[in-house]
Structures are given as structure tokens and as C-alpha cells.
Amino acid sequence: MPYNVNRIKKRLERADRVKEYIYTSWNSVMNYDKNPLKNIPDLQVRHMVMQVLAWMWCIVFSMYFGSMWVFGITAIAHVFLIAAIVITVAAFETAKRKPFLLDRLYHTPSRSRGYMWVNGQKIKLDKNDPGGEHE
């Protein structure tokens, strides 16, 4: 069965248009650099307005479905989703602006070259000891 190349190209072009439409629609509402909230100069105020709108939509959908259980579930889901986004953005911004803070976060005293901790006690290492598995 031969493939109709023109038909496949048209389908791919249509799929690209749909994907672009979805992307543009999402950004026009959810991206505060592209929606009308971009006119608010303070980033924290923009974020707060987006938060209030998110909670409002949780309540509206809950009332539409007629259950406070739905509100509780959607409210908790929004808290987890927004917290995950905030933590991710904070980690990215910290890595971009002050990467040494994250580096310090993951180096514990037991990994230092001058001493190590054993059973809660600090043990000083020999300064001539190269460390590692050298014996």
C-alpha cells in the first residue's frame, strides 16, 4: 500500500497548527509575562493574583460538581503542584545566581578532608593522609 506523501504532510501541518494553538492558548492565560497581568510591575503581586485566581477556579469547579470533597482534593492538588513549581524555580534560580549555596547544601562534614564523624564524634584525620581507598 503506497503512502500518500501529500496527505501525510497536510496531517502533520494540521497537527503543528493545533499544537501551536494549544501552546498559545496556555500561555495567554497561564504565563503572566504574556497575559494582561504583565502590566503589573511587581512580580510578587502578579504571583499573588495568579494564586487567587487558581483558588477561585478550585472553588468554582467544586461548586459546579457540587461537592466540598472535590474542593478539598483540588485545593490539595493545587498546593502540591504550586509548591513543586516554586521549589523547582527556586532551585534553578539559586543554581543560576548563587551555585555555591547548593554546593554547600550537599557536602556534609563527613565528606571533608580534615575530619570525619563516627557515632556522633568528630575524628581528626592525619594531614598527610591522601584519603580514599589507598591501602
N, C-alpha and C positions, 0 to 999 in steps of 0.2 A: 504494500500500500504506500504510494508515494506521498510525501509530505507537501502540503501547500505552504510554501515559504511566505507568501504574502499574507495569508490568513494568520500564520503564527506571528508575524511582525505586527499586524494590527492588534492581536490579543495582547502582546507584550506592551505596545504603546498604550493601550487602554488600561492595562494594569499599572503602568507607570503614572498615568494621569490620576487614577484612583488613589494610588499611594501618595502622590503629591497633594491631592485634595485632603486626605486624612491628616497628613503632616501639617499642612497649612491650617486646617481647622483646629487641630490640637493646639498649635502654637498661638492662634488668635485668642484662645481662651486661657490656656494654662501657662503660657510664658509671659511673665509680667514685663519683659523687655519689648514685647510685641503687642500686647493688649493695651487698652486705654489706661491701665494703671502705670504705664511708663511715664506718664505726665507727673506722677508724684515723685518729687526729688529724693525723698528719704527712703532708702531700701528697706529699713525696718518697718516703716509704715506700710509700704507695698506688701511686705510679707504678712503683716498682721491682717490687712484687708483680705488677702488670699486665704488666710486661716479662717476668718469669719465666714467668708463665702463657702469654704469647704464644710464647716459645721452647719451652715444654713442648708446646704444641699443634703447633708445627712438627715437633718430633721425633716425636710420636705419629702424625701424618699420614704422615710419611716412613716410619716403620716399618710402618704399615698398607699403604702402597703398595709397600713392600719395596725401596726404593732410596735410597741416600745422595745420589744426584743430586737427587731430589725434595727432600731436606732442604736441600741447598745452594741450590736455587732458591727454596724457600720462606723460608729464612733471609735470603737476599739481598733478596727481595721485602719481608720484614718490616723489614729495616734501612732500605730506601729509603722505605717507607710511613711508618714511625715518624719518620724524620728529617724528612720533608716536613711531617708534622703538627707536630713540635716547632718547626721553623723558622717555620711559619705562626703558631703560637700565640705564639712569642717576638716576631715582628714585630707582631702585634696588641696584645700586652701593652705593648710598647715604645711603639707609637703611642698607646695609651691613657694610659700613665703618664708617659712622657718623650718626647713627639713631636719635641723639638728634636734628639735623638740621630739620628733617621732623617733629619732635615733636613740635619744636618751631613754625613751619610754621602754624600749625593748632590750636594753642592756642592764642586766641585774648585777649586783655586787659579786655574785659567784662567778661571773664571767670575766672579771677584771684580772689584770696580770699581777697586781700587788698582794692580793689576799683572796681568800675564798671562805665561804660559810659552810660549816659542817655541824649539824644538830644544833643550830642556833648560836654557835660560837664562831667568832672571827679568827681565822688562822692565817698568819702572815706567811707568804711564800718567799723562798730564797730568791734574792735579786739576780743571781746567776743562773737560775732555773729557766731554760728556754720554753718550758711549758709543752703541752701536748703529749702524745704517746712516744716518748723518746727513749724509753728503757727497753 
